[in-house]
Amino acid sequence: MIDPALADAGLGDAEDDDFDAVESPDALLPDHRYLDRELSWLAFNQRVLELAEDPSLPELERANFLAIFASNLDEFFMVRVAGLKRRIITGLAVPTNIGRSPADALADIAREAHALQLRHAEAWTSLVRPALAESGIEITEWSELTDEERAKLSEYFGAQVFPVLMPLAVDPAHPFPYISGLSLNLAIRIRNARTGRQEFARLKVPPMLPRFVEVPGSGEIKRFLTLEELIANHLGDLFPGMEVLDHHAFRLTRNEDVEIEEDESENLIQALEAELLRRRFGPPIRLEITDDMDEVTMDLLVRELEITDQEIYRLPGPLDLRGLFDLSRIDRPDLRYPPHLPTTAVAFQPTGSNTRADIFKAIRKSDVLVHHPYESFTTSVVSFLEQAARDPHVLAIKQTLYRTSGDSPIVEALINAAEAGKQVLALVEVKARFDEANNIVWARKLEKAGVHVVYGLVGLKTHCKLALVIREEDGVLRHYSHIGTGNYNPKTSRIYEDFGLFTTDAQVGKDLTRLFNELSGYAIEKKFKRLLVAPLHLRKGLVRQIDHERRNAEDGKPASIRIKVNSMVDEEVIDALYRASTAGVKVDVWVRGICSLRTDLEGVSDNITVRSILGRYLEHSRIFAFHNDGDDQVYIGSADMMHRNLDRRVEALVRVTDPGHMKDLLDFFDLAMDPGTTSWHLGADGVWTRHSEDADGKPLIDLQDKTMGLIQRRRRARAVR
């Protein structure tokens, strides 16, 4: 039953426009009630680093976490730090969420990021590299090689590396070259043997070649040399007749965020392509150099690149540990997590002698909730769309595409459906950060196949994960809907934890139809009954739910709130949670990344618990659950509690109504919050503490391993029935 007080949250039949009657934050809440969002993000990346430092994890997985840390930090600088610098340059000194000026925030970030990058380098040098060596994978140095090994590597250099190298001299006739963002480079000082004049040259380490070169004849012990060290020991081949005096590695990070004035752009695709070209020439924001770089070389780089002292990061080599992703090609399953094979959801398993399940029949029977990657994305989402493409009774398919893979079977299914004469609408979000170029390619391919491609609403990114299939059955149109928490990407679905709901519920179908009409046309729809949609409703709907729990607590009724998100930053939502906590509501928050919510405010956050879980899978699903005096209200969807999600994106949450599905979601949440489960606990001053062992030193439960086991047992139990 829907409480009348919740009708305006999009849960009842109310159609009025009173969406602003939300209680204002309590004036008695302390001013210092938020944690700095940028420092909280760095704390998240520190948690990633702690996994790399954990000796109980398989060695190649630890190396992978070092690479993830490096990749995460690159994006942080390219987007968040770049944004702060842009505010300073343009004079838009908008303070941070805790009132810090952009300049002060940059100083805070530089301090923490310097410490983290040094810790990251130390983790590689002192922990992970030795652990790999003990397991038979050595990252060696040129000086440790035999003459025979050097000779073989020199042959490889001459045949595979030398032809693609492009040394660039710097002299009066050759200006300082453009240094591309995230490229690894060698700064080389040479002396002309004839004139005695010292010169400078820059050499880019080719990114298309393996970063770690296997030493020939390694035997059972695999030995590798970094590509930059191989190149550095053959500089004489590149500068014949010159004396190589010194060389050092360096790496530049540039502002690679994209800004588009959509209101002034007649063609969004053309404007975005121009902006992507500009991205390559964004201003420098970080210079990483090896700690042995001489002052002459450093001064030249600083002068030519216009870098400040705060933006220089002196690190022990090797730089750019994203290269550790290359170690994934090593065939050592014993140094990885034990394999987890996704199962096919029970509802979608073939019956009898059939080799292919009837997805539509299964969804007609009852709603289906799938949990990736524990349950297969391919045999659920992909099969759903492929069956829709070939089914002659399907009249139309509508879908949002935020990020997808380069060889996506989903895109192929949409193309096949269009070529079969079905009406197909694809909302391609070409502004998905760092996937813009890929999405432009897919948008044009879809258009050529006859798919109706739209790009959403001006000024908003379309982030919701929706698919709608319209099928004619006995003269009546039936809606088959899928609402997910993750992207329609078969590749990331193997490592991203997400939920997806399949349903033929007529109300959900009507809601999705109205939402797609809004995204593809000019309709301004405000009447959703099973969905909460941003930017119009979602924040206000959630705050109403939170305030309803608060009122129940004040009336002496049991009340609780459980929220799982990637990020918790939005001040209005946080203040509502503080008010609920003050009233006695038990608030559990499970957050993967940024969290501006504090747990150390006496009298305010006493009833708030915050946990974080990182592991082999990226915890990506979003769950919102409210006790509602025993009539649980549970949602899943795409939205995080951030300004960009709630104000500048089209997001959607769907209310889950099947009692079994609600129990599965709540049980999953409760397992994560259980003291016996490995997790990080948010404590005073925003410090996260990892809890991975019990009082006797025994490992706590791994949520992801446990969930895989539970789903496999559930599958077997239901199959027996």
C-alpha atoms as one frame of an Amber mdcrd trajectory, in Angstrom:
protein
   0.000   0.000   0.000   1.291   3.484  -0.862   1.266   5.978   1.971  -0.616
   9.152   0.917   2.289  11.208   2.208   4.449   9.670  -0.525   2.124  10.320
  -3.429   4.002  13.384  -4.670   7.214  11.355  -4.817   5.979   9.689  -7.966
   4.611   6.688  -6.063   0.905   7.402  -6.276  -1.588   8.982  -8.652  -0.943
  12.609  -7.766  -0.502  14.868 -10.780  -0.113  18.237  -9.102   2.946  20.432
  -9.572   3.777  20.885  -5.901   7.273  19.438  -6.094   8.907  22.106  -3.939
   7.202  21.426  -0.643  10.202  19.634   0.819  11.225  20.550   4.341  14.232
  22.861   4.436  17.387  21.617   6.190  17.434  22.039   9.940  19.200  25.296
  10.748  20.741  23.609  13.799  22.844  21.243  11.711  26.538  22.128  12.119
  28.321  24.066   9.370  31.139  21.490   9.182  28.791  18.620   8.362  30.324
  17.573   5.017  33.599  15.916   4.079  35.609  17.405   1.218  34.557  15.569
  -1.938  37.970  15.729  -3.639  39.837  14.406  -0.602  37.154  11.763  -0.189
  37.823  10.640  -3.760  41.544  10.367  -2.979  40.603   8.309   0.084  38.673
   5.979  -2.229  41.742   5.527  -4.418  43.764   4.838  -1.276  41.383   1.943
  -0.593  42.226   0.606  -4.058  45.907   0.924  -3.167  45.362  -0.981   0.081
  44.165  -3.951  -1.963  47.456  -3.869  -3.888  49.306  -3.817  -0.571  47.385
  -6.821   0.790  49.708  -9.878   0.797  46.734 -12.251   1.006  45.609 -11.327
  -2.517  46.976 -13.133  -5.614  50.085 -11.427  -6.967  48.819 -10.552 -10.449
  45.626  -9.157  -8.937  47.736  -6.909  -6.710  49.591  -5.655  -9.788  46.227
  -5.026 -11.432  45.071  -2.905  -8.488  48.245  -0.819  -8.820  47.318  -0.226
 -12.468  43.731   0.647 -11.516  45.005   3.147  -8.936  47.185   4.820 -11.576
  44.381   4.950 -14.143  41.932   6.333 -11.583  44.345   9.066 -10.544  44.959
  10.081 -14.154  41.241  10.621 -14.689  40.968  12.507 -11.405  43.610  14.973
 -12.574  42.232  15.266 -16.100  38.743  16.084 -14.839  38.527  17.181 -11.208
  41.868  18.973 -10.874  41.455  20.446 -14.341  38.044  21.778 -13.333  39.470
  23.527 -10.270  42.250  25.068 -12.368  39.700  26.264 -14.905  37.740  27.986
 -12.147  40.852  29.855 -11.049  41.877  30.866 -14.579  38.394  32.092 -15.507
  37.931  33.899 -12.204  34.965  31.735 -11.219  36.211  31.123  -7.699  33.267
  28.946  -6.692  34.077  27.363  -3.316  34.113  23.598  -2.832  31.392  21.721
  -0.976  33.097  22.541   2.342  33.718  26.195   1.485  37.363  25.936   0.406
  38.550  28.176  -2.408  39.720  26.400  -5.588  43.318  27.451  -4.878  43.205
  26.046  -1.341  41.516  22.889  -2.636  44.300  22.411  -5.185  46.891  22.745
  -2.413  45.029  20.118  -0.344  44.855  17.789  -3.341  48.532  18.259  -4.192
  49.544  17.369  -0.635  47.453  14.200  -0.508  48.151  13.159  -4.108  51.924
  13.525  -3.664  51.813  11.273  -0.609  49.615   8.722  -2.358  51.764   8.576
  -5.485  54.873   7.979  -3.380  53.046   5.255  -1.462  51.920   3.769  -4.765
  55.498   3.683  -6.068  56.696   2.146  -2.819  53.985  -0.528  -2.998  55.307
  -1.560  -6.389  58.998  -1.429  -5.468  58.882  -3.008  -2.032  55.757  -5.172
  -2.037  54.296  -6.244  -5.358  57.431  -6.497  -7.489  59.227  -8.732  -4.927
  56.072 -10.836  -4.491  55.870 -11.371  -8.250  59.542 -12.324  -8.329  58.993
 -14.938  -5.611  56.231 -16.386  -7.789  58.399 -16.581 -10.899  57.656 -13.251
 -12.621  60.645 -10.910 -12.500  60.763  -7.324 -13.703  64.474  -7.023 -14.300
  66.933  -4.322 -15.361  69.370  -4.108 -18.276  72.360  -4.352 -15.965  71.128
  -7.740 -14.668  70.964  -9.357 -18.105  73.578 -11.661 -19.620  75.362 -10.733
 -22.836  73.299 -13.306 -24.721  70.026 -11.887 -23.369  71.086  -8.364 -24.281
  71.963  -9.469 -27.793  68.538 -11.051 -28.300  66.761  -7.988 -26.919  68.847
  -5.782 -29.209  67.599  -7.842 -32.138  64.027  -7.285 -30.956  64.711  -3.563
 -30.571  66.089  -3.282 -34.084  63.232  -5.208 -35.659  60.184  -4.106 -33.627
  60.960  -0.899 -31.755  63.521   1.194 -33.646  61.371   1.628 -36.791  58.508
   3.305 -34.897  60.600   5.659 -32.726  60.562   9.371 -33.521  63.298  11.356
 -31.740  62.570  15.072 -31.814  65.453  17.523 -31.436  65.060  20.872 -29.708
  67.229  23.651 -31.115  66.775  27.021 -32.865  65.476  25.218 -35.952  63.260
  22.793 -33.992  60.943  24.305 -31.342  60.016  22.363 -28.232  57.643  19.621
 -29.380  54.058  19.155 -28.276  53.863  16.623 -25.444  50.638  14.654 -25.614
  48.682  13.922 -22.440  49.516  10.710 -20.565  52.351   9.833 -22.942  55.531
   8.386 -21.454  58.614  10.185 -22.715  62.391  10.241 -22.431  64.103  13.595
 -22.017  67.583  13.171 -23.518  70.617  15.429 -23.283  73.240  14.865 -25.960
  76.513  16.500 -27.002  77.532  17.127 -30.567  80.924  15.432 -30.831  82.007
  17.848 -33.544  80.958  21.175 -32.018  80.827  20.240 -28.346  77.389  21.872
 -28.109  74.826  20.294 -25.782  71.378  19.606 -27.216  68.030  18.352 -25.932
  65.792  15.743 -27.538  62.432  14.252 -26.647  61.540  10.652 -27.423  58.022
   9.292 -26.958  57.760   5.691 -25.752  55.443   4.054 -28.328  52.128   3.297
 -26.586  51.153   0.622 -29.105  54.027  -1.676 -28.102  54.017  -3.958 -25.023
  55.152  -2.019 -21.978  56.940  -5.080 -20.582  59.235  -6.889 -23.025  59.820
 -10.538 -22.234  63.470 -11.507 -21.965  64.052 -14.324 -24.493  64.818 -17.734
 -23.041  63.423 -16.926 -19.615  62.371 -20.525 -18.954  60.026 -21.259 -16.082
  60.858 -17.914 -14.498  59.345 -15.224 -16.687  61.579 -12.150 -16.887  60.557
  -8.791 -18.319  62.265  -5.497 -19.083  60.356  -2.222 -19.330  60.121  -0.845
 -22.837  61.552   2.514 -21.794  64.649   0.859 -20.345  65.160  -1.120 -23.539
  64.952   2.106 -25.534  67.205   3.987 -23.121  69.945   1.404 -23.608  69.856
   1.858 -27.386  69.892   5.647 -27.610  73.203   5.474 -29.437  71.352   3.923
 -32.377  69.041   6.934 -32.489  71.737   9.595 -32.234  74.752   8.319 -34.217
  77.804  10.531 -33.928  76.432  12.163 -30.767  77.396  11.578 -27.160  74.413
  10.703 -24.985  74.997  12.545 -21.713  71.839  11.764 -19.759  68.246  10.613
 -20.072  65.211  10.682 -17.798  61.591   9.609 -18.061  58.763  12.098 -17.719
  55.012  12.129 -18.227  52.522  14.946 -18.635  48.841  15.057 -17.712  46.611
  17.533 -19.505  43.115  18.906 -19.002  41.016  16.444 -20.985  37.538  17.404
 -19.844  35.109  18.350 -22.583  32.901  21.421 -22.550  30.216  22.031 -25.131
  27.763  24.899 -25.339  24.853  22.817 -26.636  22.514  25.780 -26.897  24.838
  27.370 -29.443  25.709  24.184 -31.350  23.588  23.456 -34.389  25.120  20.002
 -34.729  26.046  18.276 -31.497  28.183  15.622 -33.205  30.266  18.177 -35.120
  30.686  20.330 -32.021  31.765  17.332 -29.971  34.268  16.214 -32.608  35.812
  19.696 -32.602  35.991  19.629 -28.813  37.635  16.198 -28.821  40.300  17.600
 -31.140  40.806  20.489 -28.728  41.107  18.042 -25.825  44.440  16.831 -27.219
  45.843  20.311 -26.661  44.479  20.970 -23.187  46.719  22.832 -20.727  49.155
  20.817 -18.556  48.042  20.055 -15.009  50.638  17.519 -13.752  54.243  16.669
 -14.617  55.615  13.357 -13.354  59.385  12.985 -13.435  61.812  10.375 -12.150
  63.457  11.297  -8.878  66.932  11.251 -10.441  66.183  13.916 -13.073  68.873
  16.618 -13.138  68.007  20.271 -12.599  68.959  21.335 -16.133  66.448  18.958
 -17.720  63.754  19.701 -15.172  64.142  23.472 -15.590  63.748  23.087 -19.343
  60.554  21.053 -18.965  59.106  23.424 -16.382  59.848  26.443 -18.559  58.562
  24.988 -21.819  55.474  23.339 -20.331  54.662  26.255 -17.989  54.292  23.960
 -14.993  54.265  25.170 -11.385  56.237  23.579  -8.549  52.959  22.305  -7.039
  52.275  20.367 -10.244  55.615  18.515 -10.305  55.610  14.959  -8.966  59.078
  13.458  -8.393  58.736   9.691  -8.251  60.990   6.657  -8.272  60.695   4.803
 -11.563  59.017   3.339 -13.390  56.447   6.016 -14.227  52.963   5.230 -15.519
  52.169   2.004 -13.714  49.068   1.664 -15.849  51.485  -0.468 -17.834  50.972
  -3.209 -15.240  47.704  -3.988 -17.041  50.016  -5.626 -19.614  50.888  -8.343
 -17.115  47.364  -9.695 -17.528  48.572 -11.532 -20.653  50.784 -13.775 -18.515
  49.276 -17.247 -18.303  49.446 -17.822 -14.548  45.922 -18.583 -13.282  47.432
 -19.550  -9.927  48.329 -15.878  -9.405  44.774 -14.678 -10.009  41.419 -14.886
  -8.309  39.799 -18.305  -8.689  37.457 -18.166 -11.692  33.839 -17.202 -11.124
  31.625 -18.368 -13.970  28.351 -16.455 -14.312  25.276 -18.632 -14.164  22.179
 -18.217 -16.283  19.323 -16.852 -14.195  16.928 -19.673 -13.375  14.044 -17.957
 -15.163  16.068 -17.750 -18.385  17.327 -21.326 -18.502  16.179 -23.384 -21.500
  13.427 -25.873 -20.735  13.107 -29.416 -21.971  14.959 -30.080 -25.205  15.104
 -26.411 -26.146  18.603 -25.050 -26.675  17.454 -21.463 -26.449  15.280 -19.982
 -23.723  12.138 -18.007 -24.563  12.977 -14.751 -22.777   9.562 -13.187 -23.385
   7.721 -16.208 -22.002   9.871 -16.117 -18.863   9.192 -12.424 -18.266   5.447
 -12.892 -18.862   5.446 -15.538 -16.151   6.883 -13.142 -13.538   9.309 -10.273
 -13.104  12.949 -11.360 -13.341  15.744  -9.712 -11.320  19.259 -10.513 -12.515
  22.471  -9.817 -10.622  25.592  -9.348 -12.757  28.271 -10.622 -13.031  27.079
 -13.475 -10.827  24.280 -14.056 -13.328  25.090 -13.827 -17.009  24.564 -10.597
 -18.919  24.774 -12.480 -22.211  21.996 -14.965 -21.447  19.735 -12.256 -20.046
  20.118  -8.732 -21.473  21.804  -9.663 -24.749  19.437 -12.576 -25.334  16.448
 -10.311 -24.587  17.463  -7.848 -27.302  18.561 -10.481 -29.798  15.240 -12.303
 -29.447  13.421  -8.985 -29.854  15.374  -8.285 -33.052  14.364 -11.555 -34.736
  10.839 -11.942 -33.318   8.266 -11.099 -36.038   5.743 -10.053 -33.370   8.038
  -7.313 -32.020   7.063  -3.973 -33.513   9.458  -1.578 -31.774  12.580  -1.423
 -29.613  13.674   1.639 -27.655  16.953   1.777 -25.772  19.448   4.113 -24.104
  23.156   3.585 -24.789  25.591   5.377 -22.470  28.724   3.255 -22.848  29.052
   0.117 -24.921  31.869  -2.065 -26.180  33.498  -1.854 -29.606  32.042  -5.137
 -30.816  28.714  -4.879 -29.030  26.147  -7.585 -29.829  23.552  -5.151 -28.497
  24.309  -2.619 -31.214  24.223  -5.426 -33.763  20.826  -6.528 -32.450  19.447
  -3.005 -32.879  20.826  -2.881 -36.435  19.317  -6.284 -37.240  15.960  -5.155
 -35.863  15.977  -1.992 -37.980  16.952  -3.927 -41.092  14.067  -6.323 -40.386
  11.667  -3.392 -40.597  11.051  -2.811 -36.897  10.847   0.662 -35.393  14.085
   1.132 -33.451  15.011   4.119 -31.317  18.505   4.394 -29.815  19.317   7.232
 -27.499  23.109   7.419 -27.752  24.768   9.584 -25.122  27.677  10.965 -27.130
  28.793  13.062 -24.160  29.728  10.026 -22.018  33.136  11.122 -20.756  36.134
   9.449 -22.470  33.754   7.362 -24.608  32.691  10.273 -26.816  34.614   9.158
 -29.917  33.413   5.539 -29.640  29.823   6.611 -29.209  29.981   8.892 -32.265
  31.129   5.909 -34.338  28.260   3.758 -33.088  25.708   6.538 -33.519  26.632
   6.905 -37.184  26.619   3.149 -37.755  23.150   2.901 -36.239  21.869   5.793
 -38.341  23.118   4.182 -41.539  21.184   1.019 -40.658  17.938   2.931 -40.307
  17.837   3.217 -36.524  16.289   6.424 -35.217  19.219   7.885 -33.268  18.675
  10.760 -30.867  21.021  12.446 -28.451  18.734  13.310 -25.555  17.853  16.655
 -24.067  19.903  19.830 -24.414  22.040  20.445 -21.350  21.488  16.964 -19.887
  23.336  13.686 -20.158  21.136  10.630 -20.477  22.578   8.215 -17.923  19.567
   5.965 -17.247  19.772   2.329 -18.375  16.511   1.501 -20.108  15.270  -0.854
 -22.811  11.662  -1.185 -23.957  10.304  -3.782 -26.380   6.777  -3.463 -27.818
   5.331  -6.811 -28.898   1.965  -7.612 -30.445   0.227 -10.532 -28.747  -3.297
 -11.576 -29.799  -4.026  -8.119 -31.142  -2.832  -6.383 -27.974   0.463  -4.562
 -27.475   2.519  -5.721 -24.509   5.466  -3.803 -23.043   8.609  -5.735 -22.087
  10.834  -3.477 -19.988  14.384  -3.663 -18.691  15.685  -1.162 -16.145  19.288
  -1.615 -15.053  21.880  -0.107 -12.794  24.754  -0.562 -15.274  25.656   0.127
 -18.880  24.649  -2.053 -21.809  28.232  -3.210 -22.179  28.905  -6.973 -22.401
  32.598  -6.512 -21.556  32.272  -4.425 -18.393  29.318  -6.568 -17.305  31.881
  -9.273 -16.462  33.569  -7.088 -13.843  30.876  -4.565 -12.825  28.371  -5.628
 -10.169  24.895  -4.534 -11.295  21.207  -5.394 -11.126  18.630  -5.459 -13.884
  14.857  -5.831 -13.665  12.815  -7.385 -16.491   9.070  -6.852 -16.268   5.870
  -6.796 -18.316   4.182  -4.592 -15.724   1.892  -2.292 -17.691   2.599   0.707
 -15.482   6.354   0.391 -15.914   5.784   0.089 -19.665   3.698   3.277 -19.674
   6.324   5.091 -17.595   9.114   4.083 -19.976   7.046   5.020 -23.011   6.465
   8.482 -21.577  10.118   8.860 -20.646  11.349   7.824 -24.102   8.872  10.293
 -25.636  10.374  13.015 -23.490  13.909  12.055 -24.497  13.199  11.839 -28.227
  10.625  14.600 -28.625   9.393  17.684 -26.866   7.060  16.241 -24.256   7.576
  17.400 -20.688   6.210  14.462 -18.738   5.787  14.590 -14.976   3.511  11.613
 -14.334   5.549   8.536 -13.441   4.175   5.960 -11.035   6.814   3.219 -10.737
   9.787   5.420 -11.647  11.637   8.230  -9.955  13.240  10.321 -12.695  15.903
  13.037 -12.540  16.236  15.929 -12.911  12.602  16.734 -12.045  11.599  14.201
  -9.414  14.356  11.992  -8.140  15.978  14.047  -5.392  12.650  15.289  -4.067
  11.155  11.828  -4.182  14.040  10.345  -2.180  14.022  13.191   0.336  10.308
  12.638   0.868  10.958   8.953   1.514  13.734   9.832   3.982  11.543  12.394
   5.745   8.719   9.846   5.903  11.062   7.509   7.811  11.966  10.383  10.118
   8.317  11.073  10.882   7.706   7.385  11.549  10.583   7.372  14.048   9.219
  10.474  15.739   5.866   8.695  16.023   7.532   5.720  17.710   7.329   3.425
  14.688  10.259   1.299  13.483  12.178   3.134  10.778  15.257   2.409   8.711
  16.983   3.555   5.529  19.443   1.533   3.445  21.238   3.168   0.511  23.890
   1.697  -1.790  25.535   4.144  -4.205  28.814   4.838  -5.930  28.977   8.368
  -4.498  27.177  10.236  -1.704  27.728  13.973  -2.137  24.392  15.765  -2.547
  23.903  18.127   0.392  20.105  18.040   0.394  20.024  14.249   0.584  22.776
  14.210   3.224  20.942  16.776   5.358  17.764  14.703   5.115  19.731  11.664
   6.339  21.132  13.723   9.226  17.600  14.777  10.222  16.457  11.164  10.056
  19.403  10.039  12.185  18.693  12.742  14.754  15.132  11.426  15.010  16.405
   7.897  15.673  16.199   6.339  12.196  18.800   3.638  11.579  20.654   4.776
   8.442  23.013   2.395   6.644  24.964   3.708   3.672  27.072   1.500   1.442
  29.240   3.662  -0.810  32.028   2.640  -3.172  33.701   5.968  -3.856  33.173
   9.541  -2.691  31.300  10.128   0.552  30.734  13.631   1.939  28.500  12.254
   4.696  30.120  12.298   8.137  29.649   9.711  10.863  31.355  11.653  13.657
  28.843  14.433  14.378  27.673  13.901  17.940  23.904  14.121  18.232  23.516
  14.292  14.448  25.010  11.195  12.814  24.859   8.827  15.795  22.567   6.430
  13.924  24.457   6.526  10.612  26.785   3.705   9.551  28.867   3.963   6.374
  30.706   1.057   4.760  32.700   0.631   1.559  33.528  -2.587  -0.295  36.116
  -3.011  -3.041  37.226  -6.249  -4.614  37.491  -8.274  -7.796  34.258  -6.712
  -9.069  33.425  -3.020  -9.205  30.435  -2.477  -6.897  28.269  -0.447  -9.271
  24.599  -1.077  -8.457  22.420   1.464  -6.674  19.814   0.366  -4.132  17.466
   2.552  -2.090  15.356   0.846   0.578  12.945   2.381   3.093  11.211   0.421
   5.875   7.928   2.346   5.453   6.370   0.950   8.646   6.807  -2.619   7.455
   5.768  -2.064   3.825   9.275  -1.894   2.348   9.840   0.481  -0.561  12.860
  -0.675  -2.577  14.332   0.920  -5.698  17.186   0.126  -8.065  18.540   2.326
 -10.825  21.302   4.415 -12.305  21.530   7.439 -10.035  24.248   8.404  -7.595
  23.716  11.075  -4.970  25.664  13.794  -6.767  24.656  17.163  -8.235  25.473
  16.047 -11.771  23.234  12.975 -11.438  20.321  14.718  -9.807  20.439  18.052
 -11.656  22.223  17.559 -14.983  21.417  13.984 -16.001  18.396  11.961 -16.922
  18.385   9.187 -14.337  15.751   6.636 -13.434  14.998   4.451 -10.431  12.351
   1.756 -10.594  10.432   0.474  -7.587  10.846  -3.274  -7.123   7.570  -4.881
  -6.039   8.147  -8.651  -6.078   8.570  -9.752  -2.410  11.239 -12.313  -3.336
  13.258  -9.728  -5.251  13.016  -7.231  -2.406  14.250  -9.890   0.009  17.187
 -10.727  -2.276  18.183  -7.056  -2.480  17.867  -6.465   1.265  19.709  -9.686
   2.133  22.542  -8.650  -0.201  22.695  -5.244   1.462  22.632  -6.684   4.973
  25.457  -9.094   4.136  27.590  -6.134   3.077  26.889  -4.277   6.330  27.446
  -7.344   8.532  30.430  -6.943  10.902  31.636 -10.343   9.737  32.081  -9.131
   6.151  35.304  -7.542   4.897  34.768  -3.820   4.371  36.086  -0.354   5.115
  34.406   1.581   7.932  34.086   5.370   7.773  35.174   6.927  11.049  36.138
  10.253  12.577  37.563  12.979  10.319  36.697  11.007   7.199  39.240   8.250
   7.857  38.445   4.843   6.370  39.658   1.763   8.252  39.773  -1.653   6.650
  38.289  -4.572   8.589  39.365  -7.830   6.956  40.206 -10.102   9.905  38.418
 -11.122  13.082  39.865 -10.945  16.585  41.701 -14.235  16.004  43.282 -13.058
  12.768  40.996 -15.150  10.557  39.783 -13.555   7.321  36.276 -12.125   7.320
  33.702 -13.066   4.697  34.365 -11.802   1.184  31.031 -10.379   0.013  31.601
 -11.180  -3.654  32.750 -14.768  -3.093  29.844 -15.310  -0.721  27.333 -13.835
  -3.177  28.547 -16.085  -5.989  28.110 -19.111  -3.740  24.642 -18.011  -2.618
  23.434 -17.438  -6.173  24.766 -20.806  -7.341  23.040 -22.554  -4.430  19.827
 -20.625  -5.067  19.998 -21.633  -8.730  20.429 -25.302  -7.828  17.639 -25.175
  -5.242  15.162 -23.538  -7.621  16.155 -25.900 -10.426  15.316 -28.890  -8.182
  11.835 -27.477  -7.610
